[in-house]
Amino acid sequence: MNINVTDAAVKLLKFRAYSQYELKNKLLKEGYEEMVVNQALKYVTERGYLDDAALCDMLLAKYAEINKYSLREVFVKLQRRGLPAALINEKLAGWNGEFVEYQAALRLVAKRFPDGQREDRRKVARYLSSKGFKAGTVGKVLEHLRNMSP
């Protein structure tokens, strides 16, 4: 195993959490050979420095805290980080996503539409749909707004 590529991988992981896909691409761009990169990835994975499942959990917690993304948007963000779709689906299944998505939709509507503008429910529905929110979530938000109206 090439020590230089392993050192480079560990050095990169000191500063930021990477998915296997991201780290592999980063090392390949630095000019290391694919076989050596794969050995380095195996090394850092075996030692727990690189863990896609832990990264997925961390990002889900971050997105839940930010509270402005639909489930679809979260899924796409995680895929962009190179996490496997099967892992993302598994983690999202155990996540209280419906409630988090509903809270995020309410937050976005409150931020985007001042009190007087929330009356145009079609505009609100279009906005939330364009952000990737499920039809059920959009319906719940519209129901909430209808109940809040005088």
N, C-alpha and C positions, 0 to 999 in steps of 0.2 A: 504494500500500500504506500502511496506517495504521501509523505508527511506534509509537504507544502500545501496540497489541496485540502487535507484534513485541517490543518492550521487555519487556512483561509475560511473554511466552513465554520469552524468554531468561533473565529474572530467575527464573522458576519452575524452569527447567532447571539453574540454578546450584546449587540446593540438593538436587535429587533427580532421578533418572532417571524419565522418564515414557514411556509408550507414546503413540502418536499419538492413540489413542482417549481416554486419560486426559487428555492435555493439551488436546485439543479440548473435552472436556466441562468441564474446569476453566475454560477461557477463556470458553466460552458461559455458564457460571454467573456469571461476573464481569460479564456484560452486553454482551459484544462481539457484533457481528453475525456470522452464520455465514460469509458471503463473505469478510469481513476475516480471520476466524480461519483459514479455509482458506489464504489467502494467507500468513499468518504461519507456518502449519505447513509450507507449501512452502519458505519462506525458511529456517527453522531445519533442515529436513531436508536441503536442498541444501548447507548449510554443515556438516553432520555433527553438529549439536547433538542431533538427534532421530533415533534409529536403533532400530527395533523388533528387528532381528536381533541387534544388540549387547546390547540390554536382555535379550533371551531368553537369550543365552549367559551373561550375567552372573548372571541369576537361576538358571539351571541349575547353574552353579558354586556358587552360594550354597546351593541346596537339596542338592546333593551333599555339601557340606561339613557342613551341619547333620545330614544323614544320618538323617532320621526320617520321610520321606515315601515313599509308594508312587508308582509312575509315574502312576497315575490321579490321585492327589492333586496331583502336580506339574503335570499337564496342566490340572487345574481351577484351580489357583492362577495359572497363566500366563494362562488364559482370563479370569479375573477382572481381570487387569491390562489386558485389552483387546487382547491379542496375537492375531493371526489363527490359527485352527486349523491351516491349511496350514503356516504358519511353525513352529508348535510341533511338529507331526508331523515336519517336516523336521529340526528340531534334535534331537528325541528319537531319530530314526532313527540319527543319528551319535553318539549318547551311549551309554556303556556302562551302560545303564539296568538290565539284568537283574542285574548284579553289585551295583550301587548299591542296588537295591531289596532284594536278598537281605541285604546288610549292614545296611540300615535295619531290616528285619524282625527280624533277630537282635538288634539293639540294643534295639528296642522290647520284645521278649520278655524280654530280660535285665533291663530296667528295670521292666517291669510285673509280672513273675512272679518272685518269689524262688525259689531253687533247689528248695525243697520243693513249690512250686505248679506247677512245669512238667510234672508227671506227668500232669495232666489235659489231654491233647492236644486234646480237643474244645474246651475253653475257649480254649486258645491259638489254635486254628484260627479260632474264631468272632471272637476279638479282632482277629486279623490281617485277616480278611475284612472286618470292619466298618471297618477303616482303609483299605480299597481295594486290598489286595495281591492279586496274581493267584494263582489256584489253584496254579499250578506253584511259585511262590515259597513259598506256605504249605506245600506238600508238602515242599520242600527243607528248610525250617526244622524241620518235624516229624521228618524223617529225621535231621537234625543232632541234635535233642534225643534221639531214640531211640538214636543212636550214643553220645551222651554219658552216657546212663543206665548205672548200674552193673549 
